[in-house]
């Protein structure tokens, strides 16, 4: 079977750094994705990792360890507009769809 | 178009009625996906099209749900005899190529409420 675990909710302060963790168990692995979803809106693509290591893109970075079935999304210099749900999703080998976790709802406070 | 377009954005229907939800993918994208998302949950896979054919419909919950993509572009998700449990956001997504490893891009969703 497939399973993705991520915290349900997190709160962080404007200007700070927050790390959102994701662990997964899937049938094979062909990439891990992070999406951002504001309330009432569509998920938007943030990052993609297929090899171990850190991928940096502006204020956002994503890390992957395939041997541990683990990823994290790091958000720096938090802004109020970063309040949203962050979805971890995995492609299994030969899979026909991206499998999503339930998401982490991040609230940024002043 | 520039992005994935879905209509209607909101639909309220009575229990037992028939509903159609439409999706227009990003131009040139051969793969199209339908997902369903309930409040506080992640998107749940329903069906995947590669071109005109349904390559994987294993996520459709029962035979009341059906989807088509007759010309390999626009797709319609059809729900018969709607039930209150069908209330959710129905998300359409597309990707340039099909299958594992592709980045998928979502539309804004169709919010379905069955009363």
Interface residues (C-beta under 8 A of the other chain):
Chain A: X4 X30 X31 X33 X35 X41 X42 X43 X44 X45 X48 X50 X87 X89 X91 X92 X93 X94 X95 X96 X97 X98 X99 X100 X101 X102 X103
Chain B: X4 X33 X35 X40 X41 X42 X43 X44 X45 X48 X55 X56 X58 X59 X91 X98 X99 X100 X101 X102 X103 X104 X105 X106 X107 X108 X109
